[in-house]
Amino acid sequence: MHREHCLFAHGPRVHAPWQRRAGGSARSPRRMLGLALMALVIGIFTLVSPRARGTSDLQIDRVVLAAADAPAAAVEDRTLRPFSVHVPQAALDDLRQRIGATRWPDRETVGDRSQGVQVARLQELLRYWVAGYDWRKAEATLNALPQFITTIDGVDIHFIHVRSRHPNALPMILTHGWPGSVFEFLNVIGPLTDPTAFGGRAEDAFDVVIPSIPGYGFSGKPTGAGWDPERVARAWGELMKRLAYTRYVAQGGDWGASISGAMARQAPAGLLGIHLNLPATLPPEVAAALPTGGPAPAGLSDKERAQFDLLVASARMGNSSYFAIMTARPQTIGYGVTDSPAFLAAWTLVHPGFAQWNYGADRASAPTRDQVLDNLTLYWLTETATSAGRLYWENGARGSVIVAAAQKTAEIALPVAITVFPEDVYRPPETWARRAYRNLVYFHEVDKGGHFAAWEQPQLFASELREAFRPLRSAP
């Protein structure tokens, strides 16, 4: 019998306390200063978004990701359970009430976003969130797709799984980042699984698996420390094994790139190669020079020097400040993003990936206003903005996701493909990419798109994956 999963249950909230790392205070001031300096210099792109909280007369439980008839505490269920989303109207009413009760700060004293998200623009967005946005459309879109839950390493993992109608489709697992979610990939599912309907060839078809990172969206929240990108990568290998895939590829940007890179290092059985759109290519001499703002290392080419200068300028503008605070104190940010929809939106939109976003003024430009609000509302309703932010803390000592040494790229032997999108904050030169990945089989700089490439340019993104993985389809 088909068992659906219920998004919300009513009753008192019970949140499992997070356990501190062993040794608790092992992070020295000097170490944390180093992390902060690196974070301020090197942007790691990730979006933030909080969750729905109850009022005094309406309590909304955290997401329930076990079947309605399952016991509260059970042994790990390795089955793949059908999942669908059903948000109580009371949760949406509560969201609107909280937006209406926002206490706004005074306006910024500059004419740009250098002090943060501008008050007038955020107020306009939140007015639409209350009066024009419809979560039920997003809910229906998700429920039209095959969604599942399975428990891996003690945590429920939500994922979308769409099989192609074409024979011999290549399975691919796609991983989002922060402050993103599975919503980023919805418009690439069609072009990837049914390429002939979008100008492609049947032999380029993929089966797609799109999981929510633990602590994000409809996946469960880890109740203890240790869920870093390496552990997520191992969980993804187990997920593909449970789906009975013996040959597959992986793709990721933002944290998805770090997780996909970790998968390539671990080389689980069946993984043929990876595609990245935020690769870890920064050479050690460049990474060492960035925290002080230069001077640039000797011997850089014109293109390499241009990228170095862009990273230094980005750091001076504070573009990666969000990375520093979430690496150091994600719980502190959590109080704001979980309690205030306005703060959730402002914190998410400070991400440099949204620097050129026009708040939906151009309806033909993606992500649209509704798409961004789909993502924000997901974080809010599932109350995952805090747990999502902890991935930064977990990664902390490992360093930046764009530094080759920090991501141990020298240990990757599997084929690696890279697409560089021109509006992304970090646009690695090919020379750095070839130094970082010894088996780089594809490198392409496209003419449009930014940090949220699948969201912004779904057709181009899908085309890149077809080209990048075509040689691996015949691999043994």
LINVEN-V198337 format. One record per residue. N is the residue number from 1. PSI is psi in whole degrees, 0 to 359 (999 if undefined). D_CENTER is the distance of its C-alpha to the mean C-alpha in whole Angstrom. Layout:
n->N psi->PSI d_center->D_CENTER
n->N psi->PSI d_center->D_CENTER
This chain:
n->1 psi->137 d_center->33
n->2 psi->123 d_center->30
n->3 psi->124 d_center->28
n->4 psi->153 d_center->25
n->5 psi->141 d_center->23
n->6 psi->129 d_center->24
n->7 psi->315 d_center->21
n->8 psi->147 d_center->23
n->9 psi->154 d_center->26
n->10 psi->151 d_center->29
n->11 psi->180 d_center->30
n->12 psi->145 d_center->30
n->13 psi->134 d_center->26
n->14 psi->112 d_center->26
n->15 psi->127 d_center->23
n->16 psi->130 d_center->23
n->17 psi->145 d_center->24
n->18 psi->136 d_center->21
n->19 psi->143 d_center->24
n->20 psi->159 d_center->24
n->21 psi->153 d_center->24
n->22 psi->132 d_center->27
n->23 psi->354 d_center->29
n->24 psi->298 d_center->27
n->25 psi->24 d_center->28
n->26 psi->344 d_center->28
n->27 psi->107 d_center->26
n->28 psi->158 d_center->29
n->29 psi->320 d_center->29
n->30 psi->319 d_center->29
n->31 psi->316 d_center->26
n->32 psi->326 d_center->24
n->33 psi->319 d_center->25
n->34 psi->319 d_center->24
n->35 psi->318 d_center->21
n->36 psi->318 d_center->21
n->37 psi->315 d_center->23
n->38 psi->321 d_center->20
n->39 psi->322 d_center->17
n->40 psi->338 d_center->20
n->41 psi->322 d_center->20
n->42 psi->113 d_center->17
n->43 psi->131 d_center->14
n->44 psi->121 d_center->11
n->45 psi->131 d_center->8
n->46 psi->138 d_center->6
n->47 psi->146 d_center->7
n->48 psi->147 d_center->9
n->49 psi->129 d_center->11
n->50 psi->192 d_center->14
n->51 psi->173 d_center->16
n->52 psi->131 d_center->20
n->53 psi->152 d_center->22
n->54 psi->160 d_center->26
n->55 psi->181 d_center->29
n->56 psi->331 d_center->32
n->57 psi->6 d_center->34
n->58 psi->112 d_center->31
n->59 psi->129 d_center->28
n->60 psi->120 d_center->25
n->61 psi->161 d_center->24
n->62 psi->167 d_center->21
n->63 psi->134 d_center->19
n->64 psi->114 d_center->21
n->65 psi->25 d_center->20
n->66 psi->154 d_center->23
n->67 psi->149 d_center->26
n->68 psi->329 d_center->28
n->69 psi->10 d_center->31
n->70 psi->152 d_center->29
n->71 psi->156 d_center->31
n->72 psi->321 d_center->29
n->73 psi->110 d_center->29
n->74 psi->165 d_center->29
n->75 psi->160 d_center->29
n->76 psi->126 d_center->26
n->77 psi->110 d_center->26
n->78 psi->0 d_center->25
n->79 psi->164 d_center->25
n->80 psi->106 d_center->23
n->81 psi->129 d_center->23
n->82 psi->144 d_center->23
n->83 psi->141 d_center->21
n->84 psi->161 d_center->21
n->85 psi->128 d_center->20
n->86 psi->98 d_center->23
n->87 psi->126 d_center->22
n->88 psi->143 d_center->26
n->89 psi->328 d_center->27
n->90 psi->326 d_center->28
n->91 psi->321 d_center->24
n->92 psi->323 d_center->24
n->93 psi->319 d_center->27
n->94 psi->320 d_center->26
n->95 psi->312 d_center->23
n->96 psi->321 d_center->26
n->97 psi->319 d_center->28
n->98 psi->322 d_center->26
n->99 psi->316 d_center->25
n->100 psi->335 d_center->29
n->101 psi->9 d_center->29
n->102 psi->133 d_center->27
n->103 psi->109 d_center->29
n->104 psi->145 d_center->28
n->105 psi->169 d_center->29
n->106 psi->162 d_center->31
n->107 psi->155 d_center->30
n->108 psi->159 d_center->29
n->109 psi->13 d_center->32
n->110 psi->168 d_center->31
n->111 psi->15 d_center->30
n->112 psi->191 d_center->26
n->113 psi->19 d_center->23
n->114 psi->341 d_center->24
n->115 psi->359 d_center->25
n->116 psi->185 d_center->21
n->117 psi->132 d_center->21
n->118 psi->139 d_center->24
n->119 psi->311 d_center->26
n->120 psi->320 d_center->27
n->121 psi->321 d_center->24
n->122 psi->322 d_center->22
n->123 psi->319 d_center->25
n->124 psi->317 d_center->26
n->125 psi->318 d_center->22
n->126 psi->330 d_center->23
n->127 psi->318 d_center->26
n->128 psi->322 d_center->25
n->129 psi->322 d_center->22
n->130 psi->313 d_center->25
n->131 psi->341 d_center->28
n->132 psi->334 d_center->26
n->133 psi->145 d_center->23
n->134 psi->103 d_center->23
n->135 psi->329 d_center->20
n->136 psi->331 d_center->23
n->137 psi->317 d_center->22
n->138 psi->318 d_center->18
n->139 psi->316 d_center->19
n->140 psi->322 d_center->22
n->141 psi->315 d_center->19
n->142 psi->316 d_center->17
n->143 psi->347 d_center->21
n->144 psi->351 d_center->22
n->145 psi->151 d_center->20
n->146 psi->113 d_center->20
n->147 psi->148 d_center->18
n->148 psi->164 d_center->19
n->149 psi->136 d_center->19
n->150 psi->153 d_center->20
n->151 psi->123 d_center->20
n->152 psi->125 d_center->19
n->153 psi->37 d_center->20
n->154 psi->0 d_center->21
n->155 psi->135 d_center->18
n->156 psi->130 d_center->17
n->157 psi->121 d_center->15
n->158 psi->140 d_center->14
n->159 psi->151 d_center->14
n->160 psi->136 d_center->15
n->161 psi->109 d_center->18
n->162 psi->119 d_center->20
n->163 psi->142 d_center->22
n->164 psi->151 d_center->24
n->165 psi->349 d_center->28
n->166 psi->143 d_center->29
n->167 psi->154 d_center->30
n->168 psi->28 d_center->29
n->169 psi->142 d_center->25
n->170 psi->121 d_center->23
n->171 psi->141 d_center->20
n->172 psi->135 d_center->17
n->173 psi->125 d_center->13
n->174 psi->132 d_center->10
n->175 psi->129 d_center->7
n->176 psi->185 d_center->3
n->177 psi->206 d_center->1
n->178 psi->139 d_center->4
n->179 psi->49 d_center->6
n->180 psi->196 d_center->4
n->181 psi->186 d_center->5
n->182 psi->339 d_center->8
n->183 psi->331 d_center->10
n->184 psi->328 d_center->8
n->185 psi->359 d_center->11
n->186 psi->322 d_center->14
n->187 psi->0 d_center->16
n->188 psi->353 d_center->16
n->189 psi->313 d_center->17
n->190 psi->303 d_center->20
n->191 psi->329 d_center->21
n->192 psi->319 d_center->19
n->193 psi->335 d_center->21
n->194 psi->66 d_center->24
n->195 psi->331 d_center->25
n->196 psi->336 d_center->28
n->197 psi->353 d_center->28
n->198 psi->29 d_center->26
n->199 psi->8 d_center->28
n->200 psi->191 d_center->27
n->201 psi->148 d_center->29
n->202 psi->325 d_center->29
n->203 psi->354 d_center->29
n->204 psi->13 d_center->25
n->205 psi->150 d_center->24
n->206 psi->148 d_center->21
n->207 psi->138 d_center->20
n->208 psi->139 d_center->17
n->209 psi->120 d_center->15
n->210 psi->95 d_center->11
n->211 psi->157 d_center->10
n->212 psi->128 d_center->8
n->213 psi->142 d_center->8
n->214 psi->132 d_center->11
n->215 psi->355 d_center->11
n->216 psi->147 d_center->8
n->217 psi->231 d_center->10
n->218 psi->2 d_center->13
n->219 psi->161 d_center->13
n->220 psi->162 d_center->15
n->221 psi->124 d_center->15
n->222 psi->141 d_center->17
n->223 psi->8 d_center->20
n->224 psi->165 d_center->21
n->225 psi->163 d_center->19
n->226 psi->355 d_center->18
n->227 psi->76 d_center->15
n->228 psi->179 d_center->13
n->229 psi->327 d_center->12
n->230 psi->317 d_center->15
n->231 psi->322 d_center->16
n->232 psi->319 d_center->12
n->233 psi->319 d_center->14
n->234 psi->322 d_center->17
n->235 psi->322 d_center->16
n->236 psi->322 d_center->15
n->237 psi->320 d_center->18
n->238 psi->321 d_center->20
n->239 psi->314 d_center->18
n->240 psi->328 d_center->19
n->241 psi->318 d_center->22
n->242 psi->333 d_center->23
n->243 psi->2 d_center->22
n->244 psi->29 d_center->25
n->245 psi->124 d_center->24
n->246 psi->351 d_center->26
n->247 psi->122 d_center->24
n->248 psi->169 d_center->21
n->249 psi->168 d_center->18
n->250 psi->147 d_center->14
n->251 psi->146 d_center->12
n->252 psi->151 d_center->9
n->253 psi->161 d_center->7
n->254 psi->226 d_center->6
n->255 psi->333 d_center->6
n->256 psi->329 d_center->6
n->257 psi->318 d_center->9
n->258 psi->317 d_center->10
n->259 psi->317 d_center->10
n->260 psi->322 d_center->12
n->261 psi->319 d_center->14
n->262 psi->321 d_center->15
n->263 psi->317 d_center->16
n->264 psi->322 d_center->18
n->265 psi->318 d_center->20
n->266 psi->332 d_center->21
n->267 psi->60 d_center->22
n->268 psi->155 d_center->22
n->269 psi->128 d_center->25
n->270 psi->339 d_center->24
n->271 psi->121 d_center->21
n->272 psi->329 d_center->22
n->273 psi->175 d_center->20
n->274 psi->156 d_center->17
n->275 psi->135 d_center->15
n->276 psi->143 d_center->13
n->277 psi->19 d_center->12
n->278 psi->72 d_center->12
n->279 psi->155 d_center->14
n->280 psi->88 d_center->16
n->281 psi->357 d_center->19
n->282 psi->120 d_center->21
n->283 psi->158 d_center->24
n->284 psi->321 d_center->26
n->285 psi->328 d_center->28
n->286 psi->316 d_center->26
n->287 psi->325 d_center->23
n->288 psi->329 d_center->27
n->289 psi->336 d_center->28
n->290 psi->319 d_center->25
n->291 psi->334 d_center->25
n->292 psi->358 d_center->29
n->293 psi->17 d_center->28
n->294 psi->186 d_center->30
n->295 psi->164 d_center->33
n->296 psi->146 d_center->31
n->297 psi->151 d_center->32
n->298 psi->151 d_center->35
n->299 psi->5 d_center->35
n->300 psi->142 d_center->32
n->301 psi->172 d_center->32
n->302 psi->319 d_center->32
n->303 psi->320 d_center->28
n->304 psi->319 d_center->27
n->305 psi->323 d_center->29
n->306 psi->319 d_center->27
n->307 psi->322 d_center->24
n->308 psi->314 d_center->25
n->309 psi->323 d_center->26
n->310 psi->320 d_center->23
n->311 psi->319 d_center->21
n->312 psi->315 d_center->24
n->313 psi->320 d_center->24
n->314 psi->319 d_center->21
n->315 psi->319 d_center->21
n->316 psi->333 d_center->25
n->317 psi->357 d_center->23
n->318 psi->22 d_center->21
n->319 psi->341 d_center->18
n->320 psi->23 d_center->16
n->321 psi->324 d_center->18
n->322 psi->325 d_center->15
n->323 psi->321 d_center->14
n->324 psi->314 d_center->17
n->325 psi->324 d_center->17
n->326 psi->333 d_center->14
n->327 psi->323 d_center->15
n->328 psi->313 d_center->19
n->329 psi->67 d_center->19
n->330 psi->330 d_center->16
n->331 psi->325 d_center->18
n->332 psi->315 d_center->20
n->333 psi->329 d_center->18
n->334 psi->326 d_center->17
n->335 psi->322 d_center->21
n->336 psi->313 d_center->20
n->337 psi->338 d_center->17
n->338 psi->337 d_center->18
n->339 psi->334 d_center->22
n->340 psi->117 d_center->21
n->341 psi->326 d_center->19
n->342 psi->317 d_center->21
n->343 psi->320 d_center->19
n->344 psi->312 d_center->16
n->345 psi->316 d_center->16
n->346 psi->319 d_center->17
n->347 psi->321 d_center->15
n->348 psi->314 d_center->12
n->349 psi->352 d_center->14
n->350 psi->347 d_center->15
n->351 psi->135 d_center->12
n->352 psi->342 d_center->14
n->353 psi->342 d_center->12
n->354 psi->9 d_center->14
n->355 psi->325 d_center->17
n->356 psi->6 d_center->19
n->357 psi->138 d_center->18
n->358 psi->19 d_center->21
n->359 psi->30 d_center->20
n->360 psi->9 d_center->21
n->361 psi->324 d_center->24
n->362 psi->103 d_center->24
n->363 psi->344 d_center->24
n->364 psi->354 d_center->23
n->365 psi->132 d_center->20
n->366 psi->147 d_center->17
n->367 psi->143 d_center->15
n->368 psi->172 d_center->18
n->369 psi->317 d_center->18
n->370 psi->323 d_center->18
n->371 psi->319 d_center->15
n->372 psi->320 d_center->13
n->373 psi->330 d_center->15
n->374 psi->313 d_center->14
n->375 psi->314 d_center->11
n->376 psi->317 d_center->13
n->377 psi->324 d_center->15
n->378 psi->312 d_center->13
n->379 psi->319 d_center->12
n->380 psi->309 d_center->15
n->381 psi->327 d_center->17
n->382 psi->356 d_center->15
n->383 psi->51 d_center->16
n->384 psi->5 d_center->12
n->385 psi->323 d_center->12
n->386 psi->310 d_center->14
n->387 psi->327 d_center->13
n->388 psi->319 d_center->9
n->389 psi->336 d_center->10
n->390 psi->343 d_center->13
n->391 psi->327 d_center->10
n->392 psi->315 d_center->11
n->393 psi->318 d_center->15
n->394 psi->323 d_center->15
n->395 psi->338 d_center->14
n->396 psi->292 d_center->17
n->397 psi->343 d_center->20
n->398 psi->341 d_center->18
n->399 psi->189 d_center->17
n->400 psi->145 d_center->15
n->401 psi->355 d_center->13
n->402 psi->3 d_center->15
n->403 psi->123 d_center->18
n->404 psi->314 d_center->20
n->405 psi->320 d_center->22
n->406 psi->325 d_center->19
n->407 psi->7 d_center->17
n->408 psi->44 d_center->20
n->409 psi->336 d_center->20
n->410 psi->342 d_center->24
n->411 psi->359 d_center->24
n->412 psi->118 d_center->22
n->413 psi->339 d_center->25
n->414 psi->157 d_center->23
n->415 psi->139 d_center->23
n->416 psi->135 d_center->20
n->417 psi->145 d_center->19
n->418 psi->134 d_center->18
n->419 psi->131 d_center->17
n->420 psi->123 d_center->17
n->421 psi->132 d_center->17
n->422 psi->337 d_center->19
n->423 psi->8 d_center->17
n->424 psi->157 d_center->15
n->425 psi->325 d_center->15
n->426 psi->122 d_center->16
n->427 psi->88 d_center->18
n->428 psi->135 d_center->20
n->429 psi->153 d_center->23
n->430 psi->327 d_center->24
n->431 psi->319 d_center->27
n->432 psi->323 d_center->24
n->433 psi->320 d_center->22
n->434 psi->332 d_center->25
n->435 psi->321 d_center->26
n->436 psi->320 d_center->23
n->437 psi->111 d_center->23
n->438 psi->339 d_center->26
n->439 psi->51 d_center->25
n->440 psi->115 d_center->24
n->441 psi->350 d_center->25
n->442 psi->129 d_center->23
n->443 psi->123 d_center->22
n->444 psi->132 d_center->22
n->445 psi->117 d_center->22
n->446 psi->175 d_center->21
n->447 psi->359 d_center->23
n->448 psi->161 d_center->20
n->449 psi->156 d_center->17
n->450 psi->214 d_center->14
n->451 psi->320 d_center->11
n->452 psi->67 d_center->9
n->453 psi->315 d_center->12
n->454 psi->325 d_center->12
n->455 psi->314 d_center->12
n->456 psi->319 d_center->14
n->457 psi->70 d_center->16
n->458 psi->321 d_center->16
n->459 psi->316 d_center->20
n->460 psi->317 d_center->19
n->461 psi->312 d_center->16
n->462 psi->320 d_center->18
n->463 psi->320 d_center->21
n->464 psi->319 d_center->19
n->465 psi->323 d_center->18
n->466 psi->312 d_center->22
n->467 psi->315 d_center->23
n->468 psi->320 d_center->21
n->469 psi->357 d_center->22
n->470 psi->317 d_center->25
n->471 psi->338 d_center->27
n->472 psi->350 d_center->25
n->473 psi->331 d_center->27
n->474 psi->4 d_center->30
n->475 psi->147 d_center->29
n->476 psi->999 d_center->31
